[in-house]
Amino acid sequence: MTDTQIQNAQAAAGQRRMRYAFIKRQIRTVHWMSGAVCLIGMLLFAATGITLNHAGSLTAKPVITDAETTLTPALTAMLADGPDSGTTPALPTAVARQLKSELGADAAGQTAEWTDIDVYVALPRPGGDGWVSIDRETGEVVYEATQRGPVAYLNDLHKGRNTGTAWSWFLDIFAVATMLFCLSGLWLLQIHSARRASTWPLTIAGLAVPVLLLLVFVHL
């Protein structure tokens, strides 16, 4: 091999080392940044994983709130323009605003179910439930809200139950960030595995233990 060939080989090896070092820095950056983003979320989801697993033992007595009011004649007249049956995407804006003002019932944007007698709006929420019923002739409103406590609230956040579009987007973004954290961590494990003999046995155990539990104790 000539001196030129040796120099070219050394230069190529140097470039490979530089590329590897660059990739390594980027993976470490992804790992710590995704870990920082996911830290609070992972703690929340781990804690609510425990509460969900023991949901039967952590029940709380529901707190039910009832309220009544009567719409003004003008608002009641608006309901006459609704269908005799079926559903609409929402109540008239002025009616929903009045319900919010007087009862604290946030019916804006919620599907309204119409009959020739009344209008019913379901108001599900994390950790609770609720509904509003409006008599179309008299404008009398009955509102009921149920709260099942902070544990139920956090459990519903975990499941994304009745949490709306913004929280749904957060869950998707959080899931992607968590996958980046795990995959970059796996790559870092591979880098240091030569100096840490327990790396792959522990990693394999993390897969094998839940699989064995499923096969032995859970009916598929």
C-alpha positions as CSV (number, residue, x, y, z in Angstrom):
1,M,0.0,0.0,0.0
2,T,1.4,3.3,-1.0
3,D,1.7,6.4,1.2
4,T,-1.2,8.0,-0.6
5,Q,-3.4,5.0,-0.1
6,I,-2.5,4.9,3.6
7,Q,-3.3,8.6,4.0
8,N,-6.6,8.2,2.2
9,A,-7.5,5.2,4.4
10,Q,-6.6,7.2,7.5
11,A,-8.6,10.2,6.3
12,A,-11.6,8.0,5.6
13,A,-11.3,6.4,9.0
14,G,-11.1,9.8,10.6
15,Q,-14.3,10.9,8.8
16,R,-16.1,7.8,10.0
17,R,-15.1,8.5,13.5
18,M,-16.3,12.1,13.2
19,R,-19.6,11.0,11.7
20,Y,-20.0,8.5,14.5
21,A,-19.2,11.1,17.2
22,F,-21.7,13.5,15.6
23,I,-24.4,10.9,15.5
24,K,-23.6,9.9,19.1
25,R,-23.9,13.6,20.2
26,Q,-27.3,13.9,18.4
27,I,-28.7,10.8,20.0
28,R,-27.6,11.9,23.4
29,T,-29.3,15.3,22.8
30,V,-32.5,13.6,21.6
31,H,-32.4,11.4,24.7
32,W,-32.0,14.1,27.3
33,M,-34.4,16.5,25.6
34,S,-37.1,13.9,25.2
35,G,-36.5,12.8,28.8
36,A,-36.9,16.4,30.0
37,V,-40.1,16.8,28.0
38,C,-41.6,13.5,29.2
39,L,-40.4,13.6,32.8
40,I,-43.6,15.0,34.5
41,G,-45.9,13.1,32.0
42,M,-44.2,9.8,32.7
43,L,-44.5,10.3,36.4
44,L,-48.2,11.1,36.0
45,F,-48.8,8.1,33.8
46,A,-46.9,5.8,36.1
47,A,-48.8,7.0,39.1
48,T,-52.2,6.7,37.3
49,G,-51.2,3.3,36.0
50,I,-51.2,2.2,39.7
51,T,-54.5,3.9,40.5
52,L,-56.1,2.4,37.4
53,N,-54.8,-1.0,38.4
54,H,-56.5,-0.6,41.8
55,A,-59.5,1.4,40.6
56,G,-61.8,-0.9,42.5
57,S,-60.1,-0.1,45.8
58,L,-59.8,3.6,45.3
59,T,-63.4,4.5,44.6
60,A,-64.8,7.8,46.0
61,K,-68.3,8.8,46.9
62,P,-69.7,10.8,43.9
63,V,-70.7,14.4,44.6
64,I,-73.8,15.3,42.8
65,T,-74.8,18.9,42.2
66,D,-78.3,19.9,41.0
67,A,-79.5,23.3,39.8
68,E,-82.4,24.7,38.0
69,T,-83.2,27.9,36.1
70,T,-85.6,29.2,33.5
71,L,-84.7,30.7,30.2
72,T,-86.0,34.1,29.1
73,P,-88.9,34.1,26.7
74,A,-86.6,35.2,23.9
75,L,-84.2,32.3,24.5
76,T,-87.1,29.8,24.8
77,A,-88.4,31.0,21.5
78,M,-85.1,30.1,19.9
79,L,-85.7,26.5,20.8
80,A,-88.8,26.5,18.7
81,D,-86.6,26.8,15.6
82,G,-84.9,23.5,16.4
83,P,-85.9,20.1,14.9
84,D,-88.7,18.1,16.4
85,S,-86.4,15.2,16.7
86,G,-82.7,14.2,16.1
87,T,-79.5,16.0,17.0
88,T,-77.7,19.2,16.2
89,P,-74.0,19.9,16.7
90,A,-74.8,22.5,19.5
91,L,-77.4,24.6,21.2
92,P,-78.0,28.1,20.0
93,T,-75.1,30.2,21.1
94,A,-77.2,32.6,23.2
95,V,-78.8,29.6,25.1
96,A,-75.4,28.0,25.8
97,R,-74.1,31.4,27.1
98,Q,-77.0,31.7,29.4
99,L,-76.5,28.2,30.8
100,K,-72.9,29.0,31.4
101,S,-73.7,32.2,33.1
102,E,-76.4,31.0,35.4
103,L,-75.5,27.4,36.1
104,G,-71.9,27.0,35.2
105,A,-72.8,24.4,32.6
106,D,-70.5,24.5,29.7
107,A,-72.8,23.3,26.9
108,A,-71.1,25.2,24.1
109,G,-70.1,22.9,21.2
110,Q,-71.8,19.9,22.8
111,T,-74.2,17.8,20.7
112,A,-77.9,18.6,21.5
113,E,-80.5,15.8,21.3
114,W,-84.0,17.2,20.4
115,T,-87.5,15.9,20.9
116,D,-90.8,17.7,20.5
117,I,-90.8,18.1,24.3
118,D,-87.3,19.0,25.4
119,V,-83.6,19.4,24.5
120,Y,-81.0,17.2,26.2
121,V,-77.3,17.9,26.3
122,A,-74.8,15.4,27.7
123,L,-71.8,17.0,29.5
124,P,-69.2,14.3,30.1
125,R,-66.0,15.4,31.7
126,P,-62.8,13.9,33.2
127,G,-63.6,12.4,36.6
128,G,-67.3,13.1,36.3
129,D,-70.4,13.5,34.2
130,G,-73.3,15.9,33.7
131,W,-76.3,16.8,31.7
132,V,-78.7,19.6,30.9
133,S,-82.4,19.2,30.0
134,I,-84.5,22.1,28.7
135,D,-88.2,22.1,28.4
136,R,-88.9,23.6,24.9
137,E,-92.3,25.1,25.9
138,T,-91.6,26.6,29.3
139,G,-87.8,27.1,29.1
140,E,-87.3,25.4,32.4
141,V,-83.8,24.0,32.7
142,V,-82.6,21.1,34.9
143,Y,-78.8,20.7,35.3
144,E,-77.0,17.9,37.1
145,A,-73.2,17.5,37.5
146,T,-71.4,14.5,39.1
147,Q,-67.8,14.6,40.4
148,R,-66.1,11.3,41.3
149,G,-63.0,12.8,42.9
150,P,-59.4,13.6,42.0
151,V,-58.3,9.9,41.4
152,A,-61.1,9.5,38.9
153,Y,-60.1,12.7,37.3
154,L,-56.4,11.7,36.9
155,N,-57.5,8.2,35.7
156,D,-59.6,9.8,32.9
157,L,-56.6,12.0,31.9
158,H,-54.6,8.8,31.6
159,K,-57.2,7.3,29.3
160,G,-58.0,10.5,27.4
161,R,-61.6,10.0,28.4
162,N,-63.8,13.1,27.7
163,T,-60.7,15.4,27.7
164,G,-61.2,17.1,24.3
165,T,-59.0,17.7,21.3
166,A,-56.1,19.6,22.9
167,W,-55.5,16.9,25.5
168,S,-55.7,14.2,22.7
169,W,-53.0,16.0,20.8
170,F,-50.9,16.2,23.9
171,L,-51.2,12.5,24.4
172,D,-50.1,11.8,20.9
173,I,-47.1,14.2,21.1
174,F,-46.2,12.8,24.6
175,A,-46.3,9.2,23.2
176,V,-43.9,10.1,20.3
177,A,-41.5,11.9,22.7
178,T,-41.6,8.8,25.0
179,M,-40.8,6.5,22.1
180,L,-37.8,8.8,21.1
181,F,-36.6,8.6,24.7
182,C,-36.8,4.8,24.8
183,L,-35.2,4.3,21.4
184,S,-32.4,6.7,22.0
185,G,-31.9,5.1,25.4
186,L,-31.7,1.7,23.7
187,W,-29.0,3.0,21.3
188,L,-27.0,4.4,24.3
189,L,-27.3,1.0,26.0
190,Q,-25.8,-0.6,22.9
191,I,-22.9,1.8,23.1
192,H,-22.0,1.0,26.7
193,S,-23.0,-2.6,26.7
194,A,-19.4,-3.8,26.0
195,R,-18.3,-2.3,29.4
196,R,-21.5,-3.4,31.3
197,A,-22.1,-7.1,31.1
198,S,-25.6,-6.9,32.7
199,T,-27.0,-4.6,30.0
200,W,-28.5,-7.1,27.6
201,P,-29.6,-9.7,30.3
202,L,-31.6,-6.9,32.0
203,T,-33.0,-5.6,28.7
204,I,-34.1,-9.1,27.7
205,A,-35.6,-9.6,31.2
206,G,-37.7,-6.5,30.7
207,L,-39.3,-8.2,27.7
208,A,-39.3,-11.7,29.0
209,V,-41.0,-11.1,32.4
210,P,-44.2,-9.5,31.0
211,V,-44.4,-12.0,28.2
212,L,-44.1,-14.9,30.7
213,L,-46.7,-13.4,33.0
214,L,-49.1,-13.0,30.1
215,L,-48.6,-16.6,28.9
216,V,-48.8,-18.2,32.4
217,F,-51.3,-16.0,34.2
218,V,-53.5,-14.2,31.7
219,H,-56.0,-16.0,29.5
220,L,-55.5,-14.9,25.9
